[in-house]
Amino acid sequence: MSTFSDQESNEPAATLWRDGRPVYDRGGTVCVIGAGASGLTAIKNLKEYGFGVDCYERETGVGGAWNWRHDRSPVYASTHLITSRPFTEFPDFPMPDSWPDYPHHSQLLSYLEHYADHFDLRPHIWFGTEVVRVEPAEGDRWDVTTRSTGGYGAERTSRYAAVVVANGHNWAPKMPAYEGLDEFRGKVIHASAYKDATQVRGKRVLVVGAGNTGCDIAVEAGQQAARCWHSTRRGYWYAPKYALGRPADQVNDSFGLYRLPLRLRQWIFQWVLNLTVGDLTRFGLSRPDHRLFETHPIVNSHLVYQLGHGTINPVPEIGRFRRNSVTLVDGRELEPDLVVFATGYLPRFEFLAPELLGTDASGRPALYLNAFPRRHPTLTVAGLLQPDSGLLPLVHWQTVMIARWLRLREAAPERARAFAGRIDAEAGNRWHSAKVKESTRHWFEIGHIDYLRAVQRTLDELEVAA
Ligand SMILES: Cc1cc2nc3c(=O)[nH]c(=O)nc-3n(C[C@H](O)[C@H](O)[C@H](O)COP(=O)(O)OP(=O)(O)OC[C@H]3O[C@@H](n4cnc5c(N)ncnc54)[C@H](O)[C@@H]3O)c2cc1C
């Protein structure tokens, strides 16, 4: 069995063979797929634990979703963070104090670029190179096949000691199916194709979906379009960005840290919402059919303002499409020129056979701590989290945990076996004290405090004496 190397594997690769193809042996090097926030912090933490790392990135720059130059970037010109700065930065790399509470997406890209430079991560990244296959090889190793993005050039297969999948889960649009959609003559786009308000200016726009993106687009359409309807399936809790004079996530976090019971936190925040936004049913929105924290937080201070000014018209779910109109479930007929489906994204791992991540028929992988699949100890996933807080600090600790796990397997196989047993028993567990609604939108929903406590316990358990 091969072990992880402590040095960069820059020596000429020995050639192995698989189905008549050459396979370049990268020894103990770990392969990271993707150089977004998750991939970058994976490279950094693996390096700090002494691993050689090769990262493959299909685009030509770092930053993933936050790099608006990328084909698949879901950000639009007006995107600002919905999580506040201290809850979004990596714990070992603060954002500048002069930055606002909720930085613009271009600031987040600049932050990730500085992170990559500061920790000297770029020499590890093969840009413009996409991973097309990841296959198990002998001794818990992995054959990773890459090619130039877009399918140009020859494929190349390299054998790695371990793989960290950090390919993001906000780039493959989830499009709903409706009767009559094919014959509708208006324009239909997914939110991933929405880039700025020029796309809605002067039009009659129907925005579908009440996630954070749907609310942002509805707000822009409310200001710029000739008419804006906002269709949602149910009532939601719309939190303002500020509460009690502080960014709302900071207030919420302080209640969680004092271990206030969930019911009490729900009661306090309900009270805060009553004080700030009040009862939204008076604007025509449905009353939420669930308690606070049982759906992914929607944070938007402008939506209620626009509702109050009558520029956004809330409407129920779509029933069906017709050639020139859309019929709502309450029988009303709308005639939009443009329909924007802000209906979210689905995870995609085209380069992996579904059983490797324990993926069920609906496409949801079964992972322990959203990172470890059963039976494949050297295959891990980073960043597959939908937190009620910023992702970056969580994925930092998640990748420290992955690095420790890979070290422990070598140093203390007995202890590693015990942890592998836990992965088998608990893969797919949820990390949220609230009873989160069942939907693809909540597949990876976690409560950041519940999750971090579990990661902290695991970090202690995986510690290897120096
Ligand atoms: C509109 C919007 C607003 C958001 N706001 C916030 C916020 O306020 N706070 C917050 O914490 N999070 C927010 N997020 C979540 C955001 O996705 C994360 O902050 C973060 O970008 C996730 O990083 P990642 O590295 O996991 O994925 P990504 O950023 O998607 O990076 C994945 C990388 O993998 C590469 N890749 C994919 N497949 C392959 C392949 N086969 N081969 C090689 N490379 C590959 C991609 O090109 C990409 O660079 C928001 C998301 C959206 C869509």
The ligand as an SDF file (V2000), in Angstrom:
LIG
                    3D

 53 58  0  0  0  0  0  0  0  0999 V2000
  -25.8830   34.2020   -5.6230 C   0  0  0  0  0  0  0  0  0  0  0  0
  -25.1070   33.5210   -4.5410 C   0  0  0  0  0  0  0  0  0  0  0  0
  -24.8330   34.1870   -3.3470 C   0  0  0  0  0  0  0  0  0  0  0  0
  -24.1020   33.5660   -2.3470 C   0  0  0  0  0  0  0  0  0  0  0  0
  -23.8550   34.2400   -1.1950 N   0  0  0  0  0  0  0  0  0  0  0  0
  -23.1050   33.6710   -0.2220 C   0  0  0  0  0  0  0  0  0  0  0  0
  -22.7920   34.3770    0.9780 C   0  0  0  0  0  0  0  0  0  0  0  0
  -23.2290   35.4970    1.2140 O   0  0  0  0  0  0  0  0  0  0  0  0
  -21.9960   33.7520    1.8970 N   0  0  0  0  0  0  0  0  0  0  0  0
  -21.4820   32.5060    1.6820 C   0  0  0  0  0  0  0  0  0  0  0  0
  -20.7470   31.9980    2.5260 O   0  0  0  0  0  0  0  0  0  0  0  0
  -21.7850   31.8130    0.5580 N   0  0  0  0  0  0  0  0  0  0  0  0
  -22.5720   32.3610   -0.3920 C   0  0  0  0  0  0  0  0  0  0  0  0
  -22.8500   31.6520   -1.5400 N   0  0  0  0  0  0  0  0  0  0  0  0
  -22.3830   30.2560   -1.6680 C   0  0  0  0  0  0  0  0  0  0  0  0
  -21.0890   30.1410   -2.4970 C   0  0  0  0  0  0  0  0  0  0  0  0
  -21.3280   29.1620   -3.4570 O   0  0  0  0  0  0  0  0  0  0  0  0
  -19.9210   29.8010   -1.6140 C   0  0  0  0  0  0  0  0  0  0  0  0
  -19.5640   30.9570   -0.8610 O   0  0  0  0  0  0  0  0  0  0  0  0
  -18.6320   29.3640   -2.3370 C   0  0  0  0  0  0  0  0  0  0  0  0
  -18.4620   30.0310   -3.5450 O   0  0  0  0  0  0  0  0  0  0  0  0
  -18.6000   27.8630   -2.6270 C   0  0  0  0  0  0  0  0  0  0  0  0
  -17.2890   27.5530   -2.9930 O   0  0  0  0  0  0  0  0  0  0  0  0
  -16.8960   26.1280   -3.6040 P   0  0  0  0  0  0  0  0  0  0  0  0
  -15.4340   26.1810   -3.8190 O   0  0  0  0  0  0  0  0  0  0  0  0
  -17.4520   25.0580   -2.7570 O   0  0  0  0  0  0  0  0  0  0  0  0
  -17.6820   26.0480   -4.9890 O   0  0  0  0  0  0  0  0  0  0  0  0
  -17.4650   26.9430   -6.2780 P   0  0  0  0  0  0  0  0  0  0  0  0
  -17.2260   28.3460   -5.8900 O   0  0  0  0  0  0  0  0  0  0  0  0
  -18.6020   26.6410   -7.1800 O   0  0  0  0  0  0  0  0  0  0  0  0
  -16.1090   26.3880   -6.9100 O   0  0  0  0  0  0  0  0  0  0  0  0
  -16.0400   25.1100   -7.5240 C   0  0  0  0  0  0  0  0  0  0  0  0
  -14.8940   25.1340   -8.5160 C   0  0  0  0  0  0  0  0  0  0  0  0
  -14.7200   23.8290   -9.0510 O   0  0  0  0  0  0  0  0  0  0  0  0
  -14.4780   23.9220  -10.4450 C   0  0  0  0  0  0  0  0  0  0  0  0
  -14.8880   22.6580  -11.0670 N   0  0  0  0  0  0  0  0  0  0  0  0
  -16.1410   22.1310  -11.0980 C   0  0  0  0  0  0  0  0  0  0  0  0
  -16.1420   20.9560  -11.7550 N   0  0  0  0  0  0  0  0  0  0  0  0
  -14.8530   20.7330  -12.1350 C   0  0  0  0  0  0  0  0  0  0  0  0
  -14.2050   19.6840  -12.8550 C   0  0  0  0  0  0  0  0  0  0  0  0
  -14.8800   18.6030  -13.3050 N   0  0  0  0  0  0  0  0  0  0  0  0
  -12.8730   19.7810  -13.0910 N   0  0  0  0  0  0  0  0  0  0  0  0
  -12.1600   20.8540  -12.6280 C   0  0  0  0  0  0  0  0  0  0  0  0
  -12.7330   21.8900  -11.9580 N   0  0  0  0  0  0  0  0  0  0  0  0
  -14.0550   21.8100  -11.7020 C   0  0  0  0  0  0  0  0  0  0  0  0
  -15.3260   25.1020  -10.8740 C   0  0  0  0  0  0  0  0  0  0  0  0
  -14.8830   25.6440  -12.0940 O   0  0  0  0  0  0  0  0  0  0  0  0
  -15.1580   26.0550   -9.6940 C   0  0  0  0  0  0  0  0  0  0  0  0
  -14.0820   26.9370   -9.8660 O   0  0  0  0  0  0  0  0  0  0  0  0
  -23.6210   32.2440   -2.5420 C   0  0  0  0  0  0  0  0  0  0  0  0
  -23.9200   31.5640   -3.7360 C   0  0  0  0  0  0  0  0  0  0  0  0
  -24.6630   32.1840   -4.7090 C   0  0  0  0  0  0  0  0  0  0  0  0
  -25.0080   31.3870   -5.9440 C   0  0  0  0  0  0  0  0  0  0  0  0
  1  2  1  0
  2  3  1  0
  2 52  2  0
  3  4  2  0
  4  5  1  0
  4 50  1  0
  5  6  2  0
  6  7  1  0
  6 13  1  0
  7  8  2  0
  7  9  1  0
  9 10  1  0
 10 11  2  0
 10 12  1  0
 12 13  2  0
 13 14  1  0
 14 15  1  0
 14 50  1  0
 15 16  1  0
 16 17  1  0
 16 18  1  0
 18 19  1  0
 18 20  1  0
 20 21  1  0
 20 22  1  0
 22 23  1  0
 23 24  1  0
 24 25  2  0
 24 26  1  0
 24 27  1  0
 27 28  1  0
 28 29  2  0
 28 30  1  0
 28 31  1  0
 31 32  1  0
 32 33  1  0
 33 34  1  0
 33 48  1  0
 34 35  1  0
 35 36  1  0
 35 46  1  0
 36 37  1  0
 36 45  1  0
 37 38  2  0
 38 39  1  0
 39 40  1  0
 39 45  2  0
 40 41  1  0
 40 42  2  0
 42 43  1  0
 43 44  2  0
 44 45  1  0
 46 47  1  0
 46 48  1  0
 48 49  1  0
 50 51  2  0
 51 52  1  0
 52 53  1  0
M  END
$$$$
